[in-house]
Amino acid sequence: MAESVVASSASSCLSRSRSRSRSRSRAPTPSHSGSLTLRITPPFSSPINHTHLREPLSLFPRHPPLFLLVQSPATPTAASALDSDIPHPQVGAVQGSSPPAETSTLLRQWDSLTAKFSAYSNIPFLLLQLPQIILNARNLLSGNHSALLAVPWLGMLTGLLGNLSLLSYFIKKREKEAVVVQTLGVVSIYVVIFQLAIGRAMPLPIFLVTSLVVATGLLLNFSNYFHLLPPSLWSIWEDFITIGGLSVLPQVMWSTFVPYVPHSILPGSIACFIAFVAVLMARTGKLSEKGVRFVGAISGWTATLLFMWMPVSQMWTNFLNPENIKGLSASSMLLAMIGNGLMIPRALFIRDFMWFTGSSWAALFYGYGNIACLYSFNCISREFFLGATAGLLSWLGMALWRDMVAYGYNTPLRSIKELVYGP
């Protein structure tokens, strides 16, 4: 009896074991079609990898585009106000899901269009500088060197420093269209400064120092763009433009209101000392991580604020001397509005708050603002003013609408929210 019980028990165990083995063999194997493969890709000037996007899109692509990946804390997202200098912000990421193929196509199309708009802005900016360069050349050839005194070399020098700072900013982001715009600005302003130095309208020692800074800045920036520059040298250059930009900004603001305020270099000196201490603390590890990021973003923001201050200075001059407003060129103001306006869609698409702020401010207050001043003093026709107004409003509305459609949102306010705060 005991033997039969043991045999029965053994056979029961054996049958259960075989049953479990068969159930395991029938279990479905994990499918790899739903997994996401993350590959390290080289940096591009566009936030979307176009090489991968040439493949047909499916629900679970073999190598999904970067903007289809589910974000993790290690995945860079759209640049917030403090993180605007993050290279290649991956825009258009959807938390926890992949966008439909139609949205992906619209994103690719809008990415391509905004990059072209940014590149086209070179045309109005080049036309904006050429008349001054040609006029200076005529005055030099005719021997009328005193006419060059009408061009303020200090203002040109400020614009040159701003272009150099923004060039470094866009070099880090690999935004090649914006890099071309800023390089064109550096070269064109340097040509004007060179003409002023020939006509003795600018002190020679300052011109020589400026030439050294421009040559060094262009060499370092493009060496960094092609990955030929050691990080230590790039850090030194960033410290230099941070201290220089933060020193120049308050000094220019102060000088705008002279003679209502006394002549003084105190604002620039104080700002220079503060910037030097901030950079020193950041490099020696005395600041928090957020503080280090803040110091790193100073150079780009000071350059942007320098350009944003230009319309304020011009409008203040118009207010003090209304009769001089006739000396403003309506065509130049229109070109400034068009050039800056063309960069707004790109800044919105890649969620670059600093770039969007500077371009929008310049288009609205420097270009359109001075056109409004010219119209208020009857210096331009009503048709010209209404045409500029309709064109600017239509362009801004189109940019917000296309960005909303490209991302598949229901309201353009979401695009603005992501621009300022991130996704």
C-alpha positions as CSV (number, residue, x, y, z in Angstrom):
1,M,0.0,0.0,0.0
2,A,2.8,2.4,0.9
3,E,4.5,1.7,-2.4
4,S,1.4,2.4,-4.3
5,V,0.9,5.7,-2.5
6,V,4.5,6.7,-3.2
7,A,4.1,5.7,-6.9
8,S,0.9,7.7,-7.1
9,S,2.5,10.7,-5.5
10,A,5.5,10.5,-7.8
11,S,3.3,10.3,-10.9
12,S,1.2,13.2,-9.7
13,C,4.3,15.4,-9.2
14,L,5.7,14.3,-12.6
15,S,2.4,15.2,-14.3
16,R,2.3,18.7,-12.7
17,S,5.9,19.3,-13.7
18,R,5.2,18.4,-17.3
19,S,2.1,20.6,-17.2
20,R,4.1,23.6,-16.0
21,S,6.8,22.9,-18.7
22,R,4.1,22.8,-21.4
23,S,2.5,26.1,-20.1
24,R,5.9,27.7,-20.2
25,S,6.6,26.5,-23.7
26,R,3.2,28.0,-24.8
27,A,4.0,31.4,-23.1
28,P,4.4,34.1,-25.8
29,T,7.9,35.4,-26.2
30,P,8.4,39.1,-25.6
31,S,8.0,41.2,-28.7
32,H,10.6,43.7,-29.6
33,S,8.3,45.7,-31.8
34,G,7.2,47.9,-28.9
35,S,10.6,48.6,-27.4
36,L,12.3,52.0,-28.0
37,T,16.0,51.9,-29.0
38,L,17.9,55.0,-28.0
39,R,21.0,55.7,-30.1
40,I,23.6,58.3,-29.5
41,T,23.4,60.6,-32.5
42,P,25.9,63.4,-33.5
43,P,24.8,67.0,-33.1
44,F,22.9,68.7,-35.9
45,S,21.9,72.3,-36.5
46,S,18.3,71.3,-36.3
47,P,16.6,69.8,-33.2
48,I,15.2,67.0,-35.4
49,N,17.3,64.2,-37.0
50,H,16.4,64.4,-40.7
51,T,18.4,61.3,-41.6
52,H,16.2,59.0,-39.5
53,L,13.0,60.8,-40.7
54,R,13.6,59.6,-44.2
55,E,12.5,56.1,-43.1
56,P,8.8,55.3,-43.3
57,L,7.1,56.0,-40.0
58,S,5.2,53.3,-38.2
59,L,3.7,52.9,-34.8
60,F,6.9,51.4,-33.4
61,P,9.7,52.3,-35.8
62,R,12.9,50.4,-35.7
63,H,15.0,53.5,-35.1
64,P,12.5,56.2,-33.9
65,P,13.2,59.9,-34.5
66,L,14.4,61.7,-31.4
67,F,11.2,63.6,-30.9
68,L,9.3,60.4,-30.8
69,L,11.2,59.1,-27.8
70,V,9.5,59.1,-24.4
71,Q,11.3,61.6,-22.3
72,S,13.3,60.7,-19.2
73,P,15.1,63.0,-16.8
74,A,18.3,62.4,-18.9
75,T,16.6,63.5,-22.2
76,P,17.0,67.2,-22.9
77,T,13.8,69.1,-23.3
78,A,12.8,72.5,-24.6
79,A,14.9,75.3,-23.3
80,S,13.3,77.2,-20.4
81,A,14.1,80.8,-19.7
82,L,17.2,79.9,-17.6
83,D,18.3,77.0,-19.9
84,S,18.1,78.8,-23.2
85,D,21.7,78.0,-24.0
86,I,21.2,74.2,-23.9
87,P,22.4,72.8,-27.3
88,H,19.9,71.0,-29.4
89,P,16.7,71.2,-27.3
90,Q,14.6,68.2,-28.3
91,V,11.3,69.9,-29.1
92,G,8.0,68.3,-29.7
93,A,8.4,65.4,-27.2
94,V,5.1,64.0,-26.0
95,Q,5.1,62.7,-22.5
96,G,4.3,59.0,-22.5
97,S,3.1,58.6,-26.1
98,S,4.2,59.0,-29.7
99,P,2.6,61.6,-32.0
100,P,0.7,60.4,-35.1
101,A,2.4,60.3,-38.4
102,E,0.5,63.4,-39.6
103,T,1.9,65.5,-36.7
104,S,5.4,64.2,-37.4
105,T,5.1,65.3,-41.0
106,L,3.9,68.7,-40.0
107,L,6.8,69.0,-37.5
108,R,9.4,68.2,-40.2
109,Q,7.8,70.7,-42.6
110,W,7.7,73.5,-40.0
111,D,11.3,72.7,-38.9
112,S,12.5,73.1,-42.5
113,L,10.5,76.3,-43.0
114,T,11.7,78.0,-39.8
115,A,15.3,77.2,-40.7
116,K,14.8,78.8,-44.1
117,F,13.2,81.9,-42.6
118,S,16.2,82.3,-40.2
119,A,18.6,82.0,-43.2
120,Y,16.6,84.5,-45.3
121,S,17.0,87.1,-42.5
122,N,20.5,87.6,-43.8
123,I,19.2,89.5,-46.8
124,P,17.5,92.4,-44.9
125,F,20.3,92.6,-42.4
126,L,22.9,92.8,-45.2
127,L,20.8,95.5,-47.0
128,L,20.6,97.3,-43.6
129,Q,24.4,97.8,-43.4
130,L,25.4,98.2,-47.0
131,P,24.1,101.8,-47.4
132,Q,26.3,103.0,-44.4
133,I,29.3,101.2,-45.7
134,I,28.9,102.7,-49.2
135,L,28.3,106.2,-47.8
136,N,31.5,105.9,-45.7
137,A,33.5,104.7,-48.6
138,R,32.3,107.7,-50.7
139,N,33.2,110.1,-48.0
140,L,36.7,108.6,-47.6
141,L,37.4,108.7,-51.3
142,S,36.3,112.3,-51.5
143,G,38.4,113.3,-48.5
144,N,35.4,114.2,-46.4
145,H,36.6,112.5,-43.3
146,S,34.6,114.8,-41.0
147,A,31.4,113.2,-42.3
148,L,32.4,110.0,-40.5
149,L,32.1,111.7,-37.2
150,A,28.3,111.4,-37.5
151,V,28.7,107.6,-37.0
152,P,29.1,106.9,-33.2
153,W,31.9,104.5,-32.9
154,L,30.9,103.6,-29.3
155,G,27.5,102.5,-30.5
156,M,29.1,100.4,-33.3
157,L,31.5,98.9,-30.7
158,T,28.6,97.9,-28.5
159,G,26.7,96.3,-31.4
160,L,29.9,94.4,-32.3
161,L,30.3,93.0,-28.8
162,G,26.6,92.0,-28.8
163,N,27.0,90.1,-32.1
164,L,30.1,88.3,-30.8
165,S,28.3,87.2,-27.7
166,L,25.3,86.0,-29.6
167,L,27.6,84.2,-32.1
168,S,29.1,82.2,-29.2
169,Y,25.6,81.5,-28.0
170,F,24.4,80.1,-31.3
171,I,27.6,78.2,-31.9
172,K,26.8,76.3,-28.7
173,K,23.3,75.5,-30.0
174,R,24.6,74.5,-33.4
175,E,22.0,76.8,-35.0
176,K,23.9,77.4,-38.2
177,E,21.4,79.8,-39.8
178,A,21.6,82.1,-36.7
179,V,25.4,81.6,-36.7
180,V,25.6,83.0,-40.2
181,V,23.4,86.0,-39.2
182,Q,25.6,86.9,-36.3
183,T,28.8,86.4,-38.3
184,L,27.5,88.7,-40.9
185,G,26.7,91.2,-38.2
186,V,30.3,91.0,-36.8
187,V,31.9,91.4,-40.2
188,S,29.7,94.2,-41.4
189,I,30.1,96.3,-38.2
190,Y,33.8,95.7,-38.2
191,V,34.0,97.0,-41.8
192,V,32.3,100.2,-40.6
193,I,34.7,100.5,-37.6
194,F,37.6,100.0,-40.0
195,Q,36.3,102.9,-42.1
196,L,36.0,105.0,-39.0
197,A,39.5,104.3,-38.0
198,I,40.8,105.2,-41.4
199,G,38.9,108.5,-41.2
200,R,40.3,109.1,-37.7
201,A,36.7,109.1,-36.3
202,M,37.8,106.4,-33.9
203,P,40.8,106.2,-31.6
204,L,43.5,104.0,-33.1
205,P,44.4,102.1,-29.9
206,I,40.7,101.1,-29.4
207,F,40.5,100.0,-33.0
208,L,43.6,97.8,-32.6
209,V,42.2,96.2,-29.4
210,T,38.9,95.7,-31.2
211,S,40.6,94.0,-34.1
212,L,42.4,91.6,-31.8
213,V,39.1,90.8,-30.0
214,V,37.2,90.2,-33.3
215,A,40.0,88.0,-34.8
216,T,40.3,86.0,-31.6
217,G,36.5,85.7,-31.2
218,L,35.9,84.4,-34.7
219,L,38.8,82.0,-34.5
220,L,37.6,80.6,-31.1
221,N,34.0,80.4,-32.1
222,F,34.5,78.5,-35.4
223,S,37.2,76.3,-33.8
224,N,34.6,75.3,-31.2
225,Y,31.9,74.8,-33.9
226,F,34.1,72.3,-35.7
227,H,35.1,70.7,-32.4
228,L,38.8,71.8,-32.7
229,L,38.9,73.9,-29.5
230,P,39.9,72.6,-26.0
231,P,37.1,73.1,-23.5
232,S,39.4,75.1,-21.2
233,L,40.0,77.8,-23.9
234,W,36.3,78.0,-24.6
235,S,35.6,78.5,-20.9
236,I,38.1,81.4,-20.9
237,W,36.3,83.0,-23.9
238,E,32.9,82.6,-22.2
239,D,34.2,84.2,-19.1
240,F,35.5,87.1,-21.1
241,I,32.3,87.8,-23.0
242,T,30.3,87.4,-19.8
243,I,32.4,90.1,-18.0
244,G,32.5,92.3,-21.0
245,G,28.8,92.1,-21.8
246,L,27.8,92.7,-18.2
247,S,30.1,95.7,-17.9
248,V,28.9,97.4,-21.1
249,L,25.2,97.0,-20.6
250,P,24.7,99.3,-17.6
251,Q,27.2,101.7,-19.0
252,V,25.3,102.1,-22.2
253,M,22.0,102.4,-20.3
254,W,23.5,105.2,-18.2
255,S,25.0,107.0,-21.2
256,T,21.6,107.1,-22.9
257,F,20.3,109.7,-20.3
258,V,23.3,112.0,-20.4
259,P,23.1,115.0,-19.8
260,Y,20.2,114.4,-17.5
261,V,22.6,112.3,-15.5
262,P,26.3,113.1,-15.0
263,H,29.0,111.5,-17.1
264,S,30.4,108.6,-15.2
265,I,32.0,105.2,-15.7
266,L,30.8,104.1,-12.3
267,P,27.9,101.9,-13.6
268,G,30.2,99.9,-15.9
269,S,32.9,99.6,-13.2
270,I,30.5,98.3,-10.6
271,A,29.0,95.8,-13.1
272,C,32.5,94.7,-14.2
273,F,33.5,94.0,-10.5
274,I,30.2,92.1,-9.9
275,A,30.6,90.0,-13.1
276,F,34.3,89.2,-12.2
277,V,33.3,88.0,-8.7
278,A,30.4,86.0,-10.1
279,V,32.6,84.2,-12.7
280,L,35.3,83.6,-10.1
281,M,32.8,82.0,-7.7
282,A,31.3,79.9,-10.5
283,R,34.7,78.6,-11.6
284,T,35.9,77.8,-8.0
285,G,32.7,75.9,-7.1
286,K,31.3,78.5,-4.7
287,L,27.9,78.6,-6.4
288,S,25.1,76.1,-6.5
289,E,24.3,74.3,-9.7
290,K,21.5,76.8,-10.5
291,G,23.9,79.7,-9.8
292,V,26.5,78.3,-12.2
293,R,23.8,77.9,-14.9
294,F,22.7,81.5,-14.3
295,V,26.2,82.8,-14.7
296,G,26.7,80.8,-17.9
297,A,23.5,82.3,-19.4
298,I,24.6,85.9,-18.6
299,S,26.6,86.5,-21.8
300,G,23.7,85.6,-24.1
301,W,21.1,87.6,-22.1
302,T,23.4,90.7,-21.8
303,A,23.9,90.7,-25.6
304,T,20.1,90.3,-26.1
305,L,19.4,93.2,-23.6
306,L,22.0,95.4,-25.5
307,F,20.0,95.0,-28.7
308,M,16.8,95.4,-26.8
309,W,18.1,98.7,-25.4
310,M,18.7,100.1,-28.9
311,P,15.0,101.0,-29.6
312,V,14.7,102.4,-26.1
313,S,17.7,104.7,-26.8
314,Q,16.3,105.6,-30.2
315,M,12.9,106.5,-28.9
316,W,14.4,108.5,-26.1
317,T,16.3,110.5,-28.7
318,N,13.1,111.0,-30.7
319,F,11.4,112.3,-27.6
320,L,14.1,114.8,-26.8
321,N,14.7,115.9,-30.3
322,P,11.5,115.4,-32.4
323,E,12.9,117.4,-35.3
324,N,15.7,114.8,-35.7
325,I,13.3,112.0,-36.4
326,K,13.2,113.0,-40.1
327,G,16.8,111.8,-40.2
328,L,15.5,108.2,-39.7
329,S,15.2,106.0,-42.7
330,A,11.8,104.3,-43.0
331,S,13.3,101.7,-45.3
332,S,16.0,100.9,-42.7
333,M,13.4,100.5,-40.0
334,L,11.3,98.3,-42.2
335,L,14.4,96.1,-43.0
336,A,15.1,95.8,-39.3
337,M,11.5,94.7,-38.6
338,I,11.6,92.1,-41.4
339,G,15.1,90.7,-40.4
340,N,14.1,90.2,-36.8
341,G,10.6,89.0,-37.7
342,L,12.0,86.3,-39.9
343,M,13.8,84.7,-36.9
344,I,10.8,84.7,-34.6
345,P,9.2,81.4,-35.9
346,R,12.6,79.5,-35.5
347,A,13.0,80.8,-31.9
348,L,9.5,79.7,-31.1
349,F,9.9,76.3,-32.8
350,I,13.0,75.3,-30.8
351,R,11.6,76.9,-27.7
352,D,14.4,79.4,-27.2
353,F,13.0,82.0,-24.9
354,M,16.0,84.4,-25.1
355,W,16.2,84.3,-28.9
356,F,12.4,84.8,-29.1
357,T,12.5,87.7,-26.7
358,G,15.2,89.6,-28.5
359,S,13.8,89.1,-32.0
360,S,10.3,90.0,-31.0
361,W,11.4,93.1,-29.1
362,A,13.5,94.3,-32.0
363,A,10.8,93.7,-34.5
364,L,8.1,95.3,-32.5
365,F,9.9,98.2,-30.8
366,Y,12.9,98.9,-32.9
367,G,11.5,98.3,-36.4
368,Y,7.8,98.9,-36.0
369,G,8.1,101.3,-33.1
370,N,10.2,103.7,-35.1
371,I,7.9,103.3,-38.1
372,A,5.0,104.4,-35.8
373,C,7.1,107.4,-34.6
374,L,7.7,108.4,-38.3
375,Y,4.0,108.1,-39.0
376,S,3.0,110.1,-36.0
377,F,5.3,113.0,-37.2
378,N,3.9,112.7,-40.8
379,C,7.2,111.5,-42.1
380,I,5.7,108.5,-43.9
381,S,2.4,107.9,-45.7
382,R,-0.6,106.2,-44.1
383,E,-0.4,103.4,-46.6
384,F,3.2,102.6,-45.6
385,F,2.3,102.5,-41.9
386,L,-0.8,100.4,-42.4
387,G,1.0,98.0,-44.7
388,A,3.8,97.5,-42.1
389,T,1.2,97.0,-39.4
390,A,-0.8,94.4,-41.3
391,G,2.3,92.6,-42.4
392,L,3.8,92.3,-38.9
393,L,0.5,91.2,-37.3
394,S,-0.2,88.7,-40.0
395,W,3.4,87.3,-39.7
396,L,3.1,86.9,-35.9
397,G,-0.3,85.3,-36.2
398,M,0.9,82.9,-38.8
399,A,3.9,81.9,-36.7
400,L,1.8,81.1,-33.7
401,W,-0.8,79.3,-35.7
402,R,1.7,77.1,-37.7
403,D,3.5,76.2,-34.5
404,M,0.3,75.2,-32.8
405,V,-0.7,73.0,-35.8
406,A,2.7,71.4,-36.1
407,Y,2.7,70.3,-32.5
408,G,-0.9,69.2,-32.7
409,Y,-2.0,71.6,-29.9
410,N,-5.5,73.2,-29.5
411,T,-4.3,76.7,-28.6
412,P,-1.2,78.8,-29.3
413,L,-1.0,79.6,-25.6
414,R,0.5,76.2,-25.0
415,S,3.4,77.0,-27.3
416,I,4.0,80.2,-25.4
417,K,3.8,78.4,-22.1
418,E,6.4,75.8,-23.3
419,L,8.6,78.6,-24.6
420,V,8.8,80.3,-21.1
421,Y,8.5,77.4,-18.7
422,G,9.4,74.3,-20.8
423,P,7.2,71.3,-21.5
